[in-house]
Amino acid sequence: MKDGPLFFSIVIPAHNEERYIERTLESVMRLEYPREHFEVIVVENGSTDDTYTVAKRFERDNIRILTSDKGVSKAKNVGVDNASKESDWFIFLDADTILERAFLREFDAFLKKRPEHTVGTVSVSPLPDTHTARIWFAFYDIGHQLTKTAYSIKMVRRDLFPPIRFDEALVAGEDLHVIAQARHFGKFFFMRTKNVFTSTRRFEQLGWWYVFFTWTFVAALPEKWQRHFTYKVVR
């Protein structure tokens, strides 16, 4: 096991996220973890709003703002390709997901006790924190743990890239594809935490049951059929 803190590469794909990216980047700037042991790579992809301009204000030694063609898989691959060679783990983070100050320290300690794990996710709390949202998110946490899937945040060990790669033909289910690949090399983990929060915007606008059934349906599809699936973007 590596001596000292692990190095984390936080990759954030961002498409038309001007309303959310600022808060997300403010949260990663407050992380209580050695700055020389983590980096943040925002990949703006095909936005028609001010996502790039807003994100660019946060650029500094360990935060980089890149661009790519539109597509979440393409953006994640650009982040992978531009990550530091010192990186031990990738953290793929949605642009509306918040990390509390202690998260990287907590995650570092968790991984050092579990060297056999190659991919996983964590429990996620809702923003805003309503009673209904807490019940649904607790339900989703159980589902992710049992089905070995993820929502809004997922982690993959750095040395699996390559041969692992996000399938750029997929506009949905790309995380399921990568998780399945990574599980060939080791175990899936689910870490319970109180340090990760994500927006409930998609659930509030589309409906909790609609999102549940839609993503359950997509997850059950063969990969070749997932390539033909598109989803409504919520901003």
Backbone as CSV, one residue per row, in Angstrom:
resi,resn,N_x,N_y,N_z,CA_x,CA_y,CA_z,C_x,C_y,C_z
1,MET,0.835,-1.185,0.000,0.000,0.000,0.000,0.879,1.249,0.000
2,LYS,0.455,2.249,-0.716,1.204,3.490,-0.844,1.351,4.188,0.491
3,ASP,2.569,4.685,0.768,2.797,5.484,1.965,2.263,6.893,1.740
4,GLY,1.748,7.505,2.790,1.257,8.866,2.671,-0.118,8.927,2.028
5,PRO,-0.631,10.133,1.828,-1.975,10.288,1.260,-2.053,9.783,-0.172
6,LEU,-3.176,9.184,-0.523,-3.439,8.819,-1.906,-3.671,10.085,-2.727
7,PHE,-3.432,9.981,-4.028,-3.662,11.106,-4.937,-4.988,10.856,-5.664
8,PHE,-5.889,11.843,-5.589,-7.198,11.728,-6.205,-7.343,12.709,-7.359
9,SER,-7.869,12.221,-8.484,-8.209,13.074,-9.623,-9.731,13.163,-9.693
10,ILE,-10.264,14.342,-9.423,-11.699,14.573,-9.435,-12.076,15.115,-10.814
11,VAL,-12.822,14.327,-11.568,-13.208,14.704,-12.932,-14.679,15.109,-12.929
12,ILE,-14.957,16.327,-13.402,-16.316,16.872,-13.392,-16.738,17.240,-14.812
13,PRO,-17.536,16.420,-15.482,-18.085,16.815,-16.782,-19.168,17.868,-16.561
14,ALA,-19.190,18.898,-17.392,-20.141,19.990,-17.168,-20.720,20.474,-18.494
15,HIS,-22.017,20.292,-18.660,-22.722,20.777,-19.857,-23.886,21.654,-19.405
16,ASN,-23.820,22.944,-19.730,-24.853,23.910,-19.336,-25.127,23.860,-17.829
17,GLU,-24.060,23.996,-17.053,-24.148,23.890,-15.591,-23.791,25.202,-14.897
18,GLU,-24.047,26.341,-15.524,-23.659,27.613,-14.921,-24.341,27.857,-13.575
19,ARG,-25.514,27.271,-13.354,-26.235,27.477,-12.092,-25.658,26.654,-10.948
20,TYR,-24.902,25.602,-11.257,-24.466,24.671,-10.221,-22.956,24.556,-10.068
21,ILE,-22.202,24.791,-11.129,-20.769,24.500,-11.105,-20.020,25.346,-10.083
22,GLU,-20.487,26.567,-9.847,-19.795,27.425,-8.886,-19.810,26.824,-7.484
23,ARG,-20.966,26.374,-7.044,-21.066,25.798,-5.703,-20.243,24.524,-5.589
24,THR,-20.236,23.729,-6.636,-19.450,22.493,-6.628,-17.963,22.793,-6.505
25,LEU,-17.482,23.765,-7.271,-16.058,24.106,-7.218,-15.691,24.795,-5.911
26,GLU,-16.597,25.558,-5.357,-16.338,26.131,-4.030,-16.155,25.029,-2.998
27,SER,-16.918,23.945,-3.137,-16.805,22.852,-2.169,-15.462,22.135,-2.304
28,VAL,-14.987,21.908,-3.519,-13.711,21.192,-3.661,-12.540,22.074,-3.226
29,MET,-12.698,23.380,-3.320,-11.635,24.276,-2.852,-11.513,24.252,-1.329
30,ARG,-12.578,23.867,-0.649,-12.558,23.837,0.821,-12.143,22.472,1.382
31,LEU,-11.862,21.512,0.515,-11.502,20.179,0.994,-10.270,20.226,1.897
32,GLU,-10.364,19.566,3.018,-9.253,19.528,3.983,-8.366,18.325,3.657
33,TYR,-7.563,18.495,2.634,-6.689,17.443,2.140,-5.501,18.131,1.480
34,PRO,-4.298,17.559,1.569,-3.129,18.232,0.975,-3.340,18.569,-0.494
35,ARG,-3.158,19.814,-0.862,-3.435,20.241,-2.237,-2.554,19.534,-3.259
36,GLU,-1.367,19.112,-2.819,-0.479,18.417,-3.742,-0.891,16.962,-3.966
37,HIS,-1.966,16.530,-3.296,-2.416,15.141,-3.432,-3.817,15.016,-4.039
38,PHE,-4.326,16.081,-4.620,-5.551,15.942,-5.389,-5.613,17.027,-6.452
39,GLU,-6.331,16.735,-7.506,-6.547,17.681,-8.591,-8.008,17.638,-9.001
40,VAL,-8.458,18.725,-9.603,-9.825,18.817,-10.095,-9.756,19.158,-11.582
41,ILE,-10.430,18.356,-12.392,-10.449,18.583,-13.837,-11.901,18.749,-14.269
42,VAL,-12.290,19.982,-14.570,-13.623,20.261,-15.096,-13.546,20.183,-16.617
43,VAL,-14.443,19.421,-17.225,-14.464,19.307,-18.681,-15.807,19.846,-19.179
44,GLU,-15.792,21.107,-19.591,-16.987,21.717,-20.179,-17.171,21.116,-21.560
45,ASN,-18.388,20.645,-21.851,-18.603,19.970,-23.132,-19.853,20.491,-23.827
46,GLY,-19.630,21.319,-24.835,-20.709,21.770,-25.703,-21.739,22.672,-25.071
47,SER,-21.388,23.405,-24.035,-22.361,24.269,-23.364,-22.757,25.455,-24.229
48,THR,-23.996,25.905,-24.041,-24.472,27.120,-24.706,-24.707,28.238,-23.695
49,ASP,-24.318,28.024,-22.469,-24.429,29.059,-21.438,-23.026,29.452,-20.974
50,ASP,-22.910,29.999,-19.768,-21.623,30.506,-19.274,-20.899,29.523,-18.368
51,THR,-21.142,28.239,-18.546,-20.469,27.238,-17.713,-18.954,27.418,-17.736
52,TYR,-18.374,27.537,-18.910,-16.917,27.646,-19.018,-16.403,28.904,-18.324
53,THR,-17.067,30.018,-18.537,-16.635,31.286,-17.940,-16.692,31.221,-16.425
54,VAL,-17.777,30.675,-15.894,-17.909,30.560,-14.438,-16.834,29.639,-13.880
55,ALA,-16.641,28.485,-14.501,-15.646,27.528,-14.013,-14.236,28.092,-14.108
56,LYS,-13.961,28.828,-15.152,-12.615,29.353,-15.388,-12.140,30.243,-14.248
57,ARG,-13.064,30.872,-13.544,-12.692,31.745,-12.423,-12.029,30.961,-11.290
58,PHE,-12.240,29.654,-11.259,-11.701,28.833,-10.177,-10.375,28.167,-10.549
59,GLU,-9.907,28.369,-11.740,-8.690,27.681,-12.195,-7.483,28.141,-11.394
60,ARG,-6.673,27.176,-10.979,-5.438,27.444,-10.226,-4.538,26.220,-10.340
61,ASP,-3.542,26.113,-9.462,-2.524,25.075,-9.662,-3.089,23.663,-9.698
62,ASN,-4.093,23.340,-8.892,-4.625,21.970,-8.881,-6.063,21.897,-9.396
63,ILE,-6.538,22.960,-10.050,-7.859,22.967,-10.674,-7.709,23.421,-12.115
64,ARG,-8.073,22.540,-13.053,-7.957,22.873,-14.477,-9.325,22.821,-15.145
65,ILE,-9.536,23.731,-16.077,-10.784,23.799,-16.818,-10.486,23.479,-18.278
66,LEU,-11.039,22.371,-18.774,-10.811,21.935,-20.140,-12.127,21.967,-20.914
67,THR,-12.035,21.800,-22.210,-13.237,21.729,-23.042,-13.173,20.492,-23.930
68,SER,-14.353,20.034,-24.342,-14.438,18.926,-25.289,-15.724,19.081,-26.081
69,ASP,-15.894,18.241,-27.088,-17.169,18.194,-27.781,-18.248,17.721,-26.812
70,LYS,-19.505,17.977,-27.163,-20.622,17.588,-26.306,-20.667,16.078,-26.119
71,GLY,-20.939,15.668,-24.893,-21.061,14.248,-24.584,-20.416,13.924,-23.256
72,VAL,-21.182,13.336,-22.320,-20.642,13.084,-20.990,-19.520,12.050,-21.018
73,SER,-19.651,11.020,-21.859,-18.593,10.013,-21.946,-17.317,10.607,-22.530
74,LYS,-17.483,11.414,-23.560,-16.324,12.071,-24.161,-15.634,12.972,-23.137
75,ALA,-16.429,13.719,-22.367,-15.861,14.612,-21.359,-15.090,13.830,-20.298
76,LYS,-15.638,12.708,-19.863,-14.947,11.906,-18.851,-13.648,11.334,-19.405
77,ASN,-13.659,10.915,-20.661,-12.421,10.409,-21.266,-11.370,11.508,-21.387
78,VAL,-11.795,12.728,-21.707,-10.846,13.851,-21.755,-10.239,14.072,-20.374
79,GLY,-11.059,13.990,-19.334,-10.538,14.124,-17.977,-9.527,13.045,-17.647
80,VAL,-9.831,11.809,-18.016,-8.908,10.692,-17.789,-7.586,10.929,-18.518
81,ASP,-7.677,11.343,-19.766,-6.479,11.510,-20.589,-5.579,12.638,-20.097
82,ASN,-6.145,13.571,-19.345,-5.376,14.723,-18.880,-5.050,14.673,-17.391
83,ALA,-5.316,13.552,-16.763,-5.050,13.419,-15.332,-3.566,13.255,-15.051
84,SER,-3.177,13.616,-13.849,-1.792,13.482,-13.414,-1.375,12.011,-13.404
85,LYS,-0.143,11.763,-13.756,0.399,10.405,-13.706,0.561,9.928,-12.268
86,GLU,0.509,10.849,-11.314,0.620,10.487,-9.905,-0.691,9.980,-9.333
87,SER,-1.768,10.115,-10.069,-3.098,9.793,-9.560,-3.226,8.315,-9.181
88,ASP,-3.913,8.064,-8.066,-4.213,6.705,-7.615,-5.665,6.318,-7.901
89,TRP,-6.572,7.289,-7.786,-7.994,7.037,-7.992,-8.644,8.192,-8.738
90,PHE,-9.602,7.833,-9.604,-10.483,8.825,-10.206,-11.757,8.927,-9.376
91,ILE,-12.225,10.153,-9.196,-13.549,10.403,-8.637,-14.333,11.154,-9.707
92,PHE,-15.328,10.492,-10.295,-16.149,11.126,-11.322,-17.361,11.748,-10.629
93,LEU,-17.441,13.063,-10.723,-18.389,13.824,-9.925,-19.321,14.625,-10.823
94,ASP,-20.633,14.518,-10.580,-21.575,15.347,-11.314,-21.391,16.810,-10.929
95,ALA,-21.740,17.694,-11.843,-21.488,19.123,-11.640,-22.389,19.756,-10.586
96,ASP,-23.393,19.022,-10.112,-24.269,19.542,-9.055,-24.105,18.759,-7.757
97,THR,-22.939,18.159,-7.568,-22.676,17.338,-6.385,-21.606,17.989,-5.517
98,ILE,-21.857,18.033,-4.221,-21.034,18.766,-3.270,-20.261,17.809,-2.368
99,LEU,-18.976,18.073,-2.208,-18.149,17.315,-1.271,-17.859,18.174,-0.043
100,GLU,-18.138,17.642,1.128,-17.824,18.359,2.361,-16.333,18.254,2.673
101,ARG,-15.873,19.101,3.567,-14.442,19.290,3.816,-13.692,17.999,4.117
102,ALA,-14.300,17.100,4.875,-13.578,15.919,5.359,-13.629,14.748,4.388
103,PHE,-14.279,14.901,3.237,-14.551,13.734,2.410,-13.285,13.016,1.936
104,LEU,-12.316,13.708,1.381,-11.136,13.022,0.851,-10.340,12.328,1.950
105,ARG,-10.264,12.927,3.124,-9.577,12.264,4.240,-10.310,10.976,4.609
106,GLU,-11.630,11.047,4.652,-12.440,9.870,4.964,-12.268,8.786,3.900
107,PHE,-12.288,9.194,2.647,-12.157,8.234,1.548,-10.764,7.617,1.515
108,ASP,-9.741,8.406,1.764,-8.365,7.909,1.816,-8.223,6.803,2.879
109,ALA,-8.768,7.057,4.062,-8.684,6.066,5.141,-9.466,4.802,4.782
110,PHE,-10.611,4.967,4.144,-11.440,3.829,3.741,-10.689,2.931,2.762
111,LEU,-10.082,3.516,1.741,-9.411,2.739,0.696,-8.181,2.007,1.218
112,LYS,-7.469,2.612,2.118,-6.237,1.999,2.606,-6.490,0.712,3.383
113,LYS,-7.721,0.535,3.825,-8.083,-0.705,4.516,-8.660,-1.740,3.558
114,ARG,-8.818,-1.358,2.272,-9.493,-2.239,1.310,-8.754,-2.236,-0.029
115,PRO,-7.540,-2.734,-0.069,-6.759,-2.694,-1.310,-7.315,-3.558,-2.434
116,GLU,-8.254,-4.438,-2.127,-8.810,-5.334,-3.150,-9.896,-4.659,-3.985
117,HIS,-10.325,-3.463,-3.595,-11.407,-2.796,-4.301,-10.887,-1.984,-5.485
118,THR,-11.654,-1.996,-6.576,-11.244,-1.280,-7.785,-12.252,-0.238,-8.239
119,VAL,-13.480,-0.320,-7.743,-14.529,0.591,-8.204,-15.610,0.666,-7.132
120,GLY,-16.321,1.784,-7.092,-17.395,1.875,-6.118,-18.040,3.232,-6.072
121,THR,-18.855,3.405,-5.044,-19.554,4.670,-4.854,-19.796,4.868,-3.365
122,VAL,-20.505,5.938,-3.037,-20.769,6.272,-1.633,-22.239,6.640,-1.480
123,SER,-22.689,6.685,-0.242,-24.042,7.175,0.011,-24.086,8.674,-0.282
124,VAL,-25.249,9.132,-0.719,-25.415,10.521,-1.119,-26.618,11.108,-0.399
125,SER,-26.476,12.342,0.089,-27.569,13.054,0.756,-28.157,14.096,-0.191
126,PRO,-29.442,14.434,-0.013,-30.102,15.340,-0.958,-29.934,16.821,-0.631
127,LEU,-29.943,17.620,-1.700,-30.024,19.077,-1.612,-31.177,19.535,-2.500
128,PRO,-32.222,20.173,-1.949,-32.416,20.466,-0.525,-32.782,19.211,0.265
129,ASP,-32.561,19.283,1.564,-32.725,18.123,2.432,-34.157,18.071,2.972
130,THR,-35.087,17.608,2.158,-36.478,17.481,2.576,-36.748,16.068,3.069
131,HIS,-37.873,15.905,3.763,-38.234,14.582,4.286,-38.412,13.576,3.149
132,THR,-39.132,13.995,2.097,-39.352,13.102,0.952,-38.036,12.714,0.293
133,ALA,-37.159,13.690,0.112,-35.874,13.421,-0.539,-35.028,12.464,0.282
134,ARG,-35.024,12.610,1.590,-34.231,11.715,2.449,-34.695,10.274,2.313
135,ILE,-36.010,10.071,2.256,-36.548,8.712,2.120,-36.123,8.111,0.782
136,TRP,-36.276,8.877,-0.301,-35.914,8.369,-1.621,-34.419,8.103,-1.737
137,PHE,-33.602,9.006,-1.211,-32.158,8.817,-1.306,-31.699,7.615,-0.490
138,ALA,-32.328,7.375,0.661,-32.000,6.175,1.446,-32.338,4.921,0.637
139,PHE,-33.441,4.969,-0.065,-33.862,3.859,-0.930,-32.844,3.638,-2.049
140,TYR,-32.413,4.739,-2.683,-31.423,4.627,-3.758,-30.086,4.106,-3.235
141,ASP,-29.696,4.523,-2.039,-28.434,4.030,-1.475,-28.455,2.508,-1.334
142,ILE,-29.577,1.987,-0.849,-29.705,0.539,-0.721,-29.629,-0.120,-2.095
143,GLY,-30.309,0.481,-3.056,-30.294,-0.065,-4.408,-28.907,-0.090,-5.020
144,HIS,-28.149,0.997,-4.851,-26.792,1.057,-5.404,-25.883,0.028,-4.743
145,GLN,-26.072,-0.155,-3.441,-25.246,-1.133,-2.730,-25.542,-2.553,-3.206
146,LEU,-26.809,-2.868,-3.413,-27.192,-4.218,-3.805,-26.897,-4.510,-5.277
147,THR,-27.102,-3.513,-6.136,-26.946,-3.738,-7.576,-25.567,-3.342,-8.091
148,LYS,-24.745,-2.767,-7.215,-23.400,-2.326,-7.595,-23.463,-1.305,-8.741
149,THR,-24.243,-0.271,-8.484,-24.383,0.841,-9.420,-24.130,2.143,-8.678
150,ALA,-24.276,3.274,-9.369,-23.931,4.552,-8.753,-24.783,5.669,-9.314
151,TYR,-24.870,6.755,-8.545,-25.573,7.955,-8.979,-24.801,9.175,-8.496
152,SER,-24.482,10.064,-9.382,-23.852,11.373,-9.130,-22.366,11.324,-8.743
153,ILE,-21.890,10.212,-8.221,-20.474,10.081,-7.884,-20.066,8.617,-7.970
154,LYS,-18.930,8.377,-8.608,-18.396,7.022,-8.667,-16.876,7.098,-8.723
155,MET,-16.205,6.080,-8.227,-14.756,6.059,-8.131,-14.202,4.835,-8.830
156,VAL,-13.098,5.015,-9.535,-12.446,3.919,-10.231,-10.940,4.045,-10.037
157,ARG,-10.289,2.925,-9.791,-8.841,2.961,-9.571,-8.113,3.395,-10.842
158,ARG,-7.167,4.270,-10.691,-6.493,4.918,-11.819,-5.787,3.932,-12.738
159,ASP,-5.184,2.896,-12.182,-4.362,2.008,-13.013,-5.185,1.104,-13.937
160,LEU,-6.517,1.225,-13.894,-7.360,0.461,-14.807,-7.564,1.162,-16.150
161,PHE,-7.095,2.403,-16.237,-7.223,3.177,-17.491,-5.862,3.273,-18.164
162,PRO,-5.681,2.839,-19.405,-6.499,1.824,-20.056,-6.271,0.445,-19.389
163,PRO,-6.997,-0.576,-19.713,-7.872,-0.759,-20.867,-9.283,-0.212,-20.700
164,ILE,-9.685,0.155,-19.478,-11.039,0.677,-19.306,-11.174,2.027,-20.003
165,ARG,-12.379,2.259,-20.527,-12.658,3.496,-21.244,-14.166,3.731,-21.231
166,PHE,-14.590,4.999,-21.137,-16.007,5.307,-21.251,-16.419,5.182,-22.712
167,ASP,-17.525,4.511,-22.949,-18.032,4.283,-24.298,-18.710,5.562,-24.786
168,GLU,-18.108,6.235,-25.757,-18.621,7.520,-26.219,-19.862,7.384,-27.079
169,ALA,-20.267,6.165,-27.392,-21.522,5.944,-28.103,-22.714,5.954,-27.153
170,LEU,-22.447,5.916,-25.848,-23.511,5.899,-24.852,-23.774,7.300,-24.326
171,VAL,-25.032,7.706,-24.288,-25.404,8.964,-23.645,-26.078,8.692,-22.305
172,ALA,-26.309,7.431,-22.018,-26.827,6.990,-20.725,-26.256,5.604,-20.462
173,GLY,-26.041,5.299,-19.185,-25.514,3.988,-18.837,-24.014,3.847,-18.985
174,GLU,-23.320,4.965,-19.264,-21.864,4.861,-19.446,-21.158,4.462,-18.159
175,ASP,-21.726,4.874,-17.008,-21.125,4.493,-15.724,-21.310,3.011,-15.442
176,LEU,-22.470,2.473,-15.803,-22.697,1.030,-15.628,-21.673,0.237,-16.419
177,HIS,-21.377,0.719,-17.612,-20.418,0.046,-18.486,-19.029,0.029,-17.850
178,VAL,-18.597,1.165,-17.314,-17.265,1.258,-16.707,-17.202,0.451,-15.407
179,ILE,-18.269,0.517,-14.612,-18.287,-0.254,-13.372,-18.160,-1.752,-13.674
180,ALA,-18.895,-2.199,-14.673,-18.830,-3.623,-15.042,-17.421,-4.015,-15.466
181,GLN,-16.744,-3.144,-16.226,-15.374,-3.434,-16.637,-14.434,-3.506,-15.434
182,ALA,-14.567,-2.537,-14.536,-13.666,-2.468,-13.386,-13.842,-3.642,-12.445
183,ARG,-15.033,-4.191,-12.386,-15.276,-5.326,-11.492,-14.569,-6.594,-11.957
184,HIS,-14.097,-6.618,-13.182,-13.301,-7.763,-13.643,-11.934,-7.793,-12.953
185,PHE,-11.514,-6.647,-12.399,-10.182,-6.534,-11.812,-10.198,-6.515,-10.288
186,GLY,-11.368,-6.444,-9.686,-11.435,-6.387,-8.233,-12.858,-6.190,-7.753
187,LYS,-13.007,-5.813,-6.497,-14.315,-5.744,-5.865,-14.936,-4.343,-5.951
188,PHE,-16.269,-4.336,-5.894,-17.047,-3.102,-5.819,-17.228,-2.736,-4.347
189,PHE,-17.122,-1.454,-4.021,-17.349,-1.016,-2.646,-18.512,-0.023,-2.582
190,PHE,-19.128,0.050,-1.418,-20.113,1.078,-1.109,-19.738,1.647,0.245
191,MET,-19.397,2.926,0.273,-18.973,3.570,1.508,-20.062,4.503,2.015
192,ARG,-20.471,4.317,3.242,-21.450,5.225,3.835,-20.741,6.480,4.357
193,THR,-21.315,7.621,4.047,-20.715,8.896,4.426,-21.801,9.934,4.619
194,LYS,-21.473,10.969,5.362,-22.357,12.130,5.511,-21.752,13.349,4.827
195,ASN,-20.781,13.095,3.947,-20.007,14.190,3.365,-20.216,14.406,1.866
196,VAL,-21.274,13.812,1.301,-21.562,14.005,-0.121,-23.040,14.354,-0.289
197,PHE,-23.301,15.434,-1.027,-24.662,15.911,-1.262,-24.852,16.170,-2.754
198,THR,-26.065,15.939,-3.243,-26.336,16.237,-4.650,-27.716,16.842,-4.811
199,SER,-27.886,17.609,-5.876,-29.144,18.289,-6.149,-30.256,17.295,-6.471
200,THR,-31.460,17.623,-6.020,-32.634,16.810,-6.337,-33.378,17.359,-7.553
201,ARG,-32.755,18.252,-8.332,-33.452,18.937,-9.426,-34.116,17.963,-10.400
202,ARG,-33.407,16.909,-10.757,-33.932,15.964,-11.750,-35.183,15.261,-11.221
203,PHE,-35.142,14.867,-9.952,-36.279,14.188,-9.346,-37.465,15.123,-9.187
204,GLU,-37.187,16.365,-8.776,-38.262,17.319,-8.546,-38.969,17.689,-9.846
205,GLN,-38.215,17.825,-10.924,-38.816,18.251,-12.180,-39.488,17.111,-12.947
206,LEU,-38.894,15.929,-12.905,-39.424,14.807,-13.682,-40.310,13.882,-12.869
207,GLY,-40.151,13.904,-11.562,-40.914,13.016,-10.695,-40.052,11.873,-10.177
208,TRP,-40.196,11.560,-8.898,-39.354,10.541,-8.270,-39.600,9.162,-8.875
209,TRP,-40.866,8.814,-9.091,-41.174,7.509,-9.662,-40.730,7.417,-11.112
210,TYR,-40.877,8.503,-11.853,-40.469,8.503,-13.260,-38.970,8.235,-13.384
211,VAL,-38.180,8.933,-12.587,-36.728,8.742,-12.647,-36.362,7.321,-12.240
212,PHE,-36.997,6.834,-11.192,-36.708,5.476,-10.723,-36.967,4.445,-11.812
213,PHE,-38.140,4.485,-12.424,-38.481,3.488,-13.429,-37.660,3.667,-14.703
214,THR,-37.370,4.912,-15.073,-36.572,5.154,-16.277,-35.186,4.558,-16.139
215,TRP,-34.523,4.836,-15.022,-33.151,4.368,-14.880,-33.068,2.879,-14.564
216,THR,-34.103,2.340,-13.940,-34.155,0.892,-13.754,-34.285,0.205,-15.107
217,PHE,-35.105,0.782,-15.970,-35.293,0.239,-17.315,-33.993,0.292,-18.111
218,VAL,-33.312,1.441,-18.067,-32.055,1.590,-18.814,-31.005,0.611,-18.309
219,ALA,-30.898,0.472,-16.994,-29.895,-0.433,-16.416,-30.120,-1.875,-16.839
220,ALA,-31.385,-2.232,-17.083,-31.710,-3.613,-17.456,-31.515,-3.883,-18.937
221,LEU,-31.352,-2.849,-19.747,-31.208,-3.036,-21.187,-29.848,-3.625,-21.542
222,PRO,-29.776,-4.443,-22.564,-28.463,-4.839,-23.093,-27.701,-3.589,-23.550
223,GLU,-26.391,-3.666,-23.485,-25.575,-2.497,-23.814,-25.857,-1.967,-25.218
224,LYS,-26.076,-2.846,-26.193,-26.294,-2.386,-27.558,-27.582,-1.580,-27.681
225,TRP,-28.566,-1.848,-26.788,-29.809,-1.081,-26.804,-29.652,0.217,-26.035
226,GLN,-28.776,0.218,-25.018,-28.533,1.453,-24.281,-27.984,2.544,-25.196
227,ARG,-27.304,2.146,-26.257,-26.731,3.125,-27.181,-27.798,3.971,-27.868
228,HIS,-29.025,3.462,-27.929,-30.102,4.176,-28.612,-30.969,4.980,-27.638
229,PHE,-30.619,4.926,-26.364,-31.432,5.613,-25.361,-30.916,7.027,-25.140
230,THR,-31.834,7.992,-25.087,-31.494,9.364,-24.711,-32.381,9.757,-23.540
231,TYR,-31.947,10.778,-22.797,-32.743,11.206,-21.651,-32.912,12.720,-21.677
232,LYS,-33.949,13.168,-21.017,-34.243,14.597,-20.953,-33.265,15.289,-20.020
233,VAL,-32.599,16.308,-20.535,-31.644,17.065,-19.716,-32.402,18.055,-18.846
234,VAL,-32.095,18.069,-17.562,-32.745,18.959,-16.607,-31.741,19.979,-16.116
235,ARG,-32.059,21.247,-16.252,-31.175,22.320,-15.793,-31.943,23.300,-14.910
